[in-house]
Amino acid sequence: MRITVDIESDILEDAMRLTGETKKGPAIVKAAQEFIRREMAKEFGRMVMEGEFGDYPMTNDEIEASDR
């Protein structure tokens, strides 16, 4: 899918440098994929700690209580 976005040049340069990509499009795609991966990992961690998985052994509160 093709889209047009306005990105400040310094942000685009940082994205290209940090992703190791030499072209703008692949740098933005890689940066977006990494952002999504990190956010999904945070969401999964939050769900685990809140006990949203019935078969997960303990919530964060239960783990902290057992450390005392």
TORFIVO-381702 format. One record per atom (N, C-alpha, C, O): residue number from 1; residue in three letters; y negated, x, z. Coordinates in nm, 4 decimals. Layout:
i:aa:yy:xx:zz
NUM:ala:Y:X:Z .
...
//
This chain:
i:aa:yy:xx:zz
1:met:0.1167:0.0845:0.0000 .
1:met:0.0000:0.0000:0.0000 .
1:met:-0.1238:0.0896:0.0000 .
1:met:-0.1290:0.1900:0.0711 .
2:arg:-0.2194:0.0536:-0.0775 .
2:arg:-0.3432:0.1300:-0.0837 .
2:arg:-0.4525:0.0528:-0.0114 .
2:arg:-0.4640:-0.0689:-0.0260 .
3:ile:-0.5335:0.1251:0.0676 .
3:ile:-0.6483:0.0658:0.1350 .
3:ile:-0.7649:0.1631:0.1261 .
3:ile:-0.7468:0.2814:0.0974 .
4:thr:-0.8831:0.1122:0.1507 .
4:thr:-1.0022:0.1961:0.1564 .
4:thr:-1.0559:0.1899:0.2983 .
4:thr:-1.0753:0.0814:0.3530 .
5:val:-1.0800:0.3059:0.3580 .
5:val:-1.1345:0.3112:0.4934 .
5:val:-1.2484:0.4120:0.4981 .
5:val:-1.2515:0.5079:0.4210 .
6:asp:-1.3412:0.3890:0.5889 .
6:asp:-1.4488:0.4847:0.6136 .
6:asp:-1.4109:0.5656:0.7367 .
6:asp:-1.3947:0.5104:0.8455 .
7:ile:-1.3970:0.6952:0.7193 .
7:ile:-1.3617:0.7848:0.8293 .
7:ile:-1.4629:0.8981:0.8312 .
7:ile:-1.4921:0.9577:0.7275 .
8:glu:-1.5159:0.9275:0.9477 .
8:glu:-1.6110:1.0377:0.9594 .
8:glu:-1.5425:1.1663:0.9163 .
8:glu:-1.4246:1.1874:0.9447 .
9:ser:-1.6158:1.2508:0.8488 .
9:ser:-1.5566:1.3724:0.7914 .
9:ser:-1.4962:1.4636:0.8974 .
9:ser:-1.3925:1.5253:0.8728 .
10:asp:-1.5588:1.4738:1.0152 .
10:asp:-1.5032:1.5615:1.1184 .
10:asp:-1.3707:1.5085:1.1719 .
10:asp:-1.2820:1.5866:1.2063 .
11:ile:-1.3569:1.3770:1.1791 .
11:ile:-1.2305:1.3180:1.2243 .
11:ile:-1.1222:1.3402:1.1194 .
11:ile:-1.0081:1.3718:1.1532 .
12:leu:-1.1574:1.3240:0.9936 .
12:leu:-1.0625:1.3478:0.8854 .
12:leu:-1.0189:1.4941:0.8828 .
12:leu:-0.9008:1.5236:0.8644 .
13:glu:-1.1139:1.5855:0.9012 .
13:glu:-1.0804:1.7286:0.9045 .
13:glu:-0.9873:1.7597:1.0211 .
13:glu:-0.8923:1.8366:1.0063 .
14:asp:-1.0145:1.6999:1.1371 .
14:asp:-0.9263:1.7198:1.2530 .
14:asp:-0.7870:1.6666:1.2245 .
14:asp:-0.6877:1.7312:1.2579 .
15:ala:-0.7792:1.5489:1.1629 .
15:ala:-0.6484:1.4903:1.1305 .
15:ala:-0.5712:1.5814:1.0363 .
15:ala:-0.4510:1.6014:1.0537 .
16:met:-0.6391:1.6363:0.9373 .
16:met:-0.5726:1.7254:0.8418 .
16:met:-0.5274:1.8543:0.9109 .
16:met:-0.4176:1.9040:0.8858 .
17:arg:-0.6124:1.9072:0.9972 .
17:arg:-0.5773:2.0318:1.0677 .
17:arg:-0.4604:2.0086:1.1633 .
17:arg:-0.3662:2.0877:1.1665 .
18:leu:-0.4662:1.9019:1.2401 .
18:leu:-0.3640:1.8768:1.3419 .
18:leu:-0.2296:1.8341:1.2833 .
18:leu:-0.1247:1.8612:1.3417 .
19:thr:-0.2327:1.7677:1.1683 .
19:thr:-0.1070:1.7260:1.1067 .
19:thr:-0.0493:1.8331:1.0157 .
19:thr:0.0686:1.8283:0.9804 .
20:gly:-0.1325:1.9302:0.9774 .
20:gly:-0.0865:2.0344:0.8869 .
20:gly:-0.0864:1.9909:0.7414 .
20:gly:-0.0369:2.0627:0.6546 .
21:glu:-0.1414:1.8746:0.7151 .
21:glu:-0.1464:1.8232:0.5778 .
21:glu:-0.2712:1.8764:0.5081 .
21:glu:-0.3755:1.8944:0.5710 .
22:thr:-0.2598:1.9013:0.3783 .
22:thr:-0.3735:1.9516:0.3020 .
22:thr:-0.4432:1.8412:0.2235 .
22:thr:-0.5519:1.8624:0.1698 .
23:lys:-0.3817:1.7241:0.2165 .
23:lys:-0.4413:1.6106:0.1461 .
23:lys:-0.4753:1.5010:0.2461 .
23:lys:-0.4081:1.4845:0.3478 .
24:lys:-0.5796:1.4274:0.2156 .
24:lys:-0.6308:1.3263:0.3086 .
24:lys:-0.5304:1.2144:0.3368 .
24:lys:-0.5043:1.1823:0.4527 .
25:gly:-0.4747:1.1556:0.2322 .
25:gly:-0.3839:1.0419:0.2485 .
25:gly:-0.2654:1.0721:0.3386 .
25:gly:-0.2410:1.0001:0.4354 .
26:pro:-0.1905:1.1796:0.3072 .
26:pro:-0.0766:1.2126:0.3933 .
26:pro:-0.1176:1.2448:0.5379 .
26:pro:-0.0426:1.2167:0.6314 .
27:ala:-0.2356:1.3032:0.5558 .
27:ala:-0.2823:1.3339:0.6918 .
27:ala:-0.3054:1.2058:0.7702 .
27:ala:-0.2680:1.1972:0.8872 .
28:ile:-0.3667:1.1061:0.7071 .
28:ile:-0.3928:0.9793:0.7754 .
28:ile:-0.2625:0.9061:0.8043 .
28:ile:-0.2461:0.8490:0.9121 .
29:val:-0.1702:0.9071:0.7095 .
29:val:-0.0405:0.8419:0.7307 .
29:val:0.0327:0.9070:0.8480 .
29:val:0.0851:0.8375:0.9350 .
30:lys:0.0360:1.0399:0.8501 .
30:lys:0.1064:1.1115:0.9566 .
30:lys:0.0405:1.0853:1.0923 .
30:lys:0.1097:1.0658:1.1922 .
31:ala:-0.0921:1.0846:1.0958 .
31:ala:-0.1640:1.0581:1.2208 .
31:ala:-0.1363:0.9164:1.2702 .
31:ala:-0.1156:0.8950:1.3897 .
32:ala:-0.1357:0.8203:1.1792 .
32:ala:-0.1079:0.6816:1.2182 .
32:ala:0.0349:0.6669:1.2683 .
32:ala:0.0586:0.5974:1.3670 .
33:gln:0.1303:0.7314:1.2019 .
33:gln:0.2704:0.7245:1.2459 .
33:gln:0.2862:0.7834:1.3852 .
33:gln:0.3577:0.7276:1.4686 .
34:glu:0.2205:0.8952:1.4109 .
34:glu:0.2298:0.9587:1.5423 .
34:glu:0.1662:0.8710:1.6497 .
34:glu:0.2201:0.8583:1.7596 .
35:phe:0.0523:0.8106:1.6184 .
35:phe:-0.0127:0.7208:1.7132 .
35:phe:0.0795:0.6038:1.7477 .
35:phe:0.0960:0.5696:1.8648 .
36:ile:0.1388:0.5434:1.6465 .
36:ile:0.2291:0.4300:1.6684 .
36:ile:0.3504:0.4727:1.7504 .
36:ile:0.3922:0.4003:1.8408 .
37:arg:0.4073:0.5890:1.7203 .
37:arg:0.5234:0.6387:1.7949 .
37:arg:0.4892:0.6558:1.9432 .
37:arg:0.5665:0.6162:2.0304 .
38:arg:0.3735:0.7146:1.9705 .
38:arg:0.3329:0.7362:2.1103 .
38:arg:0.3070:0.6052:2.1837 .
38:arg:0.3467:0.5889:2.2991 .
39:glu:0.2405:0.5127:2.1164 .
39:glu:0.2125:0.3837:2.1805 .
39:glu:0.3415:0.3070:2.2089 .
39:glu:0.3545:0.2433:2.3134 .
40:met:0.4359:0.3132:2.1165 .
40:met:0.5640:0.2450:2.1386 .
40:met:0.6408:0.3094:2.2542 .
40:met:0.7061:0.2395:2.3316 .
41:ala:0.6334:0.4409:2.2662 .
41:ala:0.6998:0.5097:2.3773 .
41:ala:0.6361:0.4697:2.5098 .
41:ala:0.7067:0.4481:2.6083 .
42:lys:0.5029:0.4594:2.5133 .
42:lys:0.4351:0.4156:2.6356 .
42:lys:0.4752:0.2740:2.6726 .
42:lys:0.5005:0.2443:2.7893 .
43:glu:0.4810:0.1865:2.5725 .
43:glu:0.5204:0.0477:2.5962 .
43:glu:0.6635:0.0389:2.6487 .
43:glu:0.6922:-0.0380:2.7404 .
44:phe:0.7521:0.1177:2.5902 .
44:phe:0.8911:0.1193:2.6367 .
44:phe:0.8977:0.1684:2.7816 .
44:phe:0.9684:0.1099:2.8637 .
45:gly:0.8248:0.2747:2.8129 .
45:gly:0.8226:0.3256:2.9502 .
45:gly:0.7715:0.2224:3.0481 .
45:gly:0.8254:0.2077:3.1578 .
46:arg:0.6664:0.1501:3.0085 .
46:arg:0.6121:0.0452:3.0943 .
46:arg:0.7165:-0.0635:3.1171 .
46:arg:0.7339:-0.1110:3.2293 .
47:met:0.7854:-0.1023:3.0112 .
47:met:0.8869:-0.2065:3.0234 .
47:met:1.0007:-0.1625:3.1149 .
47:met:1.0498:-0.2421:3.1949 .
48:val:1.0430:-0.0372:3.1043 .
48:val:1.1497:0.0144:3.1901 .
48:val:1.1046:0.0119:3.3354 .
48:val:1.1778:-0.0341:3.4231 .
49:met:0.9831:0.0617:3.3608 .
49:met:0.9343:0.0694:3.4983 .
49:met:0.9105:-0.0678:3.5606 .
49:met:0.9159:-0.0825:3.6827 .
50:glu:0.8845:-0.1666:3.4785 .
50:glu:0.8639:-0.3013:3.5304 .
50:glu:0.9940:-0.3804:3.5391 .
50:glu:0.9934:-0.4970:3.5786 .
51:gly:1.1043:-0.3179:3.5029 .
51:gly:1.2341:-0.3815:3.5174 .
51:gly:1.2640:-0.4893:3.4144 .
51:gly:1.3390:-0.5828:3.4425 .
52:glu:1.2064:-0.4773:3.2961 .
52:glu:1.2278:-0.5791:3.1931 .
52:glu:1.3658:-0.5712:3.1287 .
52:glu:1.4036:-0.6598:3.0520 .
53:phe:1.4409:-0.4661:3.1591 .
53:phe:1.5767:-0.4538:3.1067 .
53:phe:1.6715:-0.4786:3.2226 .
53:phe:1.6803:-0.3975:3.3149 .
54:gly:1.7414:-0.5890:3.2180 .
54:gly:1.8269:-0.6295:3.3284 .
54:gly:1.9334:-0.5271:3.3651 .
54:gly:1.9741:-0.5202:3.4810 .
55:asp:1.9788:-0.4483:3.2703 .
55:asp:2.0847:-0.3524:3.2990 .
55:asp:2.0315:-0.2149:3.3382 .
55:asp:2.1101:-0.1237:3.3639 .
56:tyr:1.8978:-0.1985:3.3432 .
56:tyr:1.8426:-0.0701:3.3873 .
56:tyr:1.8518:-0.0674:3.5388 .
56:tyr:1.8179:-0.1665:3.6035 .
57:pro:1.8967:0.0434:3.5975 .
57:pro:1.9315:0.0444:3.7396 .
57:pro:1.8189:0.0117:3.8370 .
57:pro:1.8415:-0.0623:3.9327 .
58:met:1.6988:0.0639:3.8159 .
58:met:1.5944:0.0420:3.9160 .
58:met:1.4570:0.0319:3.8514 .
58:met:1.4331:0.0873:3.7441 .
59:thr:1.3660:-0.0406:3.9190 .
59:thr:1.2265:-0.0438:3.8777 .
59:thr:1.1576:0.0783:3.9371 .
59:thr:1.2163:0.1497:4.0183 .
60:asn:1.0337:0.1023:3.8969 .
60:asn:0.9578:0.2145:3.9503 .
60:asn:0.9415:0.2009:4.1020 .
60:asn:0.9560:0.2990:4.1748 .
61:asp:0.9116:0.0798:4.1496 .
61:asp:0.8969:0.0573:4.2940 .
61:asp:1.0261:0.0908:4.3684 .
61:asp:1.0221:0.1497:4.4764 .
62:glu:1.1402:0.0536:4.3113 .
62:glu:1.2691:0.0833:4.3765 .
62:glu:1.2963:0.2338:4.3787 .
62:glu:1.3488:0.2864:4.4768 .
63:ile:1.2610:0.3015:4.2721 .
63:ile:1.2785:0.4478:4.2674 .
63:ile:1.1912:0.5138:4.3726 .
63:ile:1.2375:0.5998:4.4475 .
64:glu:1.0634:0.4731:4.3783 .
64:glu:0.9726:0.5315:4.4792 .
64:glu:1.0198:0.5010:4.6207 .
64:glu:1.0103:0.5875:4.7078 .
65:ala:1.0699:0.3815:4.6460 .
65:ala:1.1176:0.3447:4.7798 .
65:ala:1.2403:0.4271:4.8184 .
65:ala:1.2579:0.4611:4.9354 .
66:ser:1.3237:0.4587:4.7221 .
66:ser:1.4448:0.5367:4.7534 .
66:ser:1.4120:0.6837:4.7786 .
66:ser:1.4919:0.7550:4.8392 .
67:asp:1.2944:0.7302:4.7324 .
67:asp:1.2541:0.8693:4.7554 .
67:asp:1.2009:0.8911:4.8952 .
67:asp:1.1830:1.0057:4.9364 .
68:arg:1.1753:0.7862:4.9685 .
68:arg:1.1127:0.8002:5.1015 .
68:arg:1.2135:0.8262:5.2077 .
68:arg:1.1778:0.8403:5.3247 .
//
